[in-house]
Structures are given as structure tokens and as C-alpha cells.
Amino acid sequence: MNSKNQLNVIVDTGCANLSSVKFAVERLGFQVTITDDIAIIKMADKVILPGVGSAKHAMKNIRAKGLVETLQNLTQPVLGFCLGMQLMCRSSVESSDGEIVECLDIIPIEIKALEAKNQRLPHMGWNTLTSITEHPVFKDINVGDYFYFVHSFAAPLSEHTIATCQYGSEFSAAVAKDNFIGCQFHPERSSELGSKIIMNFLELPILNSKSKEPEIS
């Protein structure tokens, strides 16, 4: 299948600026569908999990839509933007009442408050990548390239870190595990380099098996 004819899906979490993500994909010449339909998400060749807002609100919506198991068991390439990346992780402290938010637990990372030290929060605006691990989504992306960030919570450095950024302290600018990839920055708001990351993702090889059945204990 030509990558321009593949089924690309943006998951409707009910709390994200979906139109900007949709326009970013369409500008690259790809069609994309915004949906929370489980059958369509399972059929997709590529899945984008966007995010704006709080982890607690987003996970409440995801659970209400019955999407948790579906998202956890996808085997096609999945790309998370900002909060979408954090939702892939085990948990987050992003809650107004201080409660630990249980997330999708796809990547074993706990999202913590960003240690900005004397820097202003949220970390908002353009910042550079301080390191990059070889990964197909980062093809032709270099250390020192600028991307657009808006966040007060972050993934600490771990074995799943594939890019880093510095703001008061170093944090994961991108993480990956198997077919799941997440960017703390907003590719859809990061000009040509952000478009390059989205293009790299959309051009990843299409998998034959797109979802797996949950294990029965």
C-alpha cells in the first residue's frame, strides 16, 4: 500500500486540539480521520494520540469511551503528542487534587512535575533537543534543533528515552517502546522540523497485524 493511501487515525480523546493535528497531517498530503470508534482505530495503519489538558481529565474521557484496552493492545505505529505521550506512561502526578493518575501503562514511566528550578512554569515556547538516539521518527533531526513545548510535567530520563531537552533539568523530549512513540513537544506546532517528524512517522512501514488480543489470566 502506498503510504499516502493508508488509514491514519487521530484518537478523539475529547480534550485535545484535534484540528491543528489534523491540518498538520493533511498539509503533508495524507488523509486522516478523527475518531473514537474502536473498530476504526484497530483497523488504522497509523494512530496519533494527541493531548492538551490534564492527564486526569484525559484518562477519564478515555475510560468513558472504552478505549483503554484498545489503545493498550495496538501493534501498529502509534505517536503521542505532548499529553498524548504522557498518557502512554504508567502514571502521572498531573492532578489538581494531588492524586496519582493511572494512565495507559504502555511505557513503564511515571510522569513527574518538571524540575524547572528557577525557570518559569509552564515550560512554554521553543527549545532545543540536547540528545537524540537513533530512531526512524528522528531521521534528519539533529541535536540543537528547535521544537515547541508547552508543559509543566515531564518524563524523567530512562531506558525508553530517545531524545532529551534541558529546562532547569534534563527530561525526556521523546520516548519509545516497541511500536509506541511519544514526543513531549508539539510536532504540529513545530514548523518544518515538526512536520518532518510527522512525515517520518507516517512513512514508517505498515504492519500486517494491527492489534493483539488481551492476555487471559
N, C-alpha and C positions, 0 to 999 in steps of 0.2 A: 504493500500500500504506500502510495506517495504520502509523505508526512503532511502535506497541505490538505489531504483528504481524510485525515484521521479524525476520530471523535475526541475532541478536547472538552473537558468539563471544568467549570468553576463551581465548587460546592457552595450552595446558598446556606450559610450559617445563620442568616437572619440578623447579622450585626456587623456587616462589613461594607466598605465602599466598593461594591461589586462592579459598578460601571467603569471605574478607572482601570480595573484589571482587565475587563472585557475589551475596552478600547486598546489597551496596550498589546493584547494578543492579536486583535484584528488589524492593527497597524502593520503587523508583520506578515499579513496576508493569510492568516489562519482563521478558520471559523471556530467558534467556541460557544458552548451552551451553559447558561447559569441554571442550576437545578439542585433540588434536594431529593429528587426521585432516586430511590435506591437502585432500581433496575438500570437506569441510565448511567449512574455513577459506576456500577460494576462493569458495564459494557465499555466504558471510556478507555481510550488508548493512553491518554494523559489526564491527570487530575491535579487541579490547583486548589489549594486550601488557603484562602485569603484571610485577613484578620485585621479588624480595627475595633478597639474597645477593650473590655476586661475579659480575662480568662474565665471568671465565674459566670458572667453573662453568656459568653460564647458556649461554654460547656453545657449550660442549662438549655440553650437552644438546640444544641447537637443531640442531647439526650431526648428532648421533647420530640425531635424529628425522627428518632430511632436510628440515628446514623452511626453510633459508636462502633458497633460490631462491623458494619460495612467498611468504615474507614480503617479500622484496625487490620482488616483482612485483605486489603487491596494489594495486588502484586505488580500492577503497572506502575510506571514512574509517577510519583506524587511530589509536588513542590509547594511548600508552605511559605507564605509571605508574612513577616513580622509576627503578629499574634498567631497566625496560622502555623508558623514554625513552633511557637511555644506550646500550642495545643497538641502537637505531636509528642511532647515530652511527658514524663511521668506525672509531674505535679507542678503547681505554681503557687507562689505566695501573693499573687495579684488579686487581692480581695479586700474590699473596703472594711470588712469586719475582722481582718486578720486571719481568717480561716484558710487552711491549706486546700487548694482546689485540685481535685483529682482530674487529671487530663486524660489523653488517649493512651498513654503509656506505651507508645510505639518505640520511642527512643528513650533509654533509661537515664534521663537527666532531670534534675529538679531546677525549675526556674526560680531565681532569687532576685531580690532588689538589686539594681545596678549600683555597684560601689563607685559612685561618681566623685567621692571625696569632696573637694571644694568646687566642683563643677556644678552648673545649674541642671536641674532635672525638670522636665524630661530631657533626655539626650535628643535634641531635635536639630536637624539640618544635615549638611554634607560632612562626611568624614571618610578617611581613607582606610583601606584594608592593610593591616600590618603583617599578615602572613596568609599564604594560600597553600593548601595541599592539592596535589594533582587530582582533579576530578573533572569529568566531562562537562559539567554545568559551568565550570570556570575556565573553559577553553578560551584563550585570547584575553583573559582577565589577568591583571598584574598587581603585585604589591604596590601600594601607593595610589591605586585607582579610587576615585571618589564615588560613594553611594549615599543615598538619602535615608536617614534614620529618624524614627520618632518612637521612643520607648523609655520606660523607667525601670523595666525588669529585663533580665538577660540570662542566657545560659552560660554557666561557667565553662572554663576550658575542660575538655575531656577527650577521650579516645575518639569521640564522634565529631570533634571539631574539624572543619575543613577550611575555615577562614577565620581570622581574628580581626578585632578592631580595638582601639585604645580610647577610653574616655574616663579619665580618673583611674581606671584599672582596665586590664585587658579582659575581654569577654569574647564569646563565640559569635562571630558575624554570620557564620553559616555552619550547619551541622548536617550529617548524613548517616543513615544506617540502611543498608540494603537498597530498596527502591524508594525510600523516603529521604527527601532533601528539604532543608529549611533555610531560609535567609532571614536574618533579623532585620535587615534593611528592606526597603520597599523597591523592588526592581521596577515596578510600574511607574515609579516617580523618580527614577534614577537615570533619566536621559538615555543616551546611546548605549552606555555600558549596561544599564539595567535591561534594555531591550536585547542586548547580546546574551545576557543570562537567560532571559525568557526564550529566546531563539534556540540557544543550546539545549535547553530543557525540552522544547517541543520537537527537536530533531533527534532526541535520544531514540535508540532502537525500540520499535514497538514489540511488546511481548505478546505471546500467544495466550498464555494463561493470565487472566486479569484479576482474579480474586481467588482466595482459598477458603475452604470450609473451616469454620472454627473447630478446634480440637474438642473432643468429647471426653470428659474425665469420668 
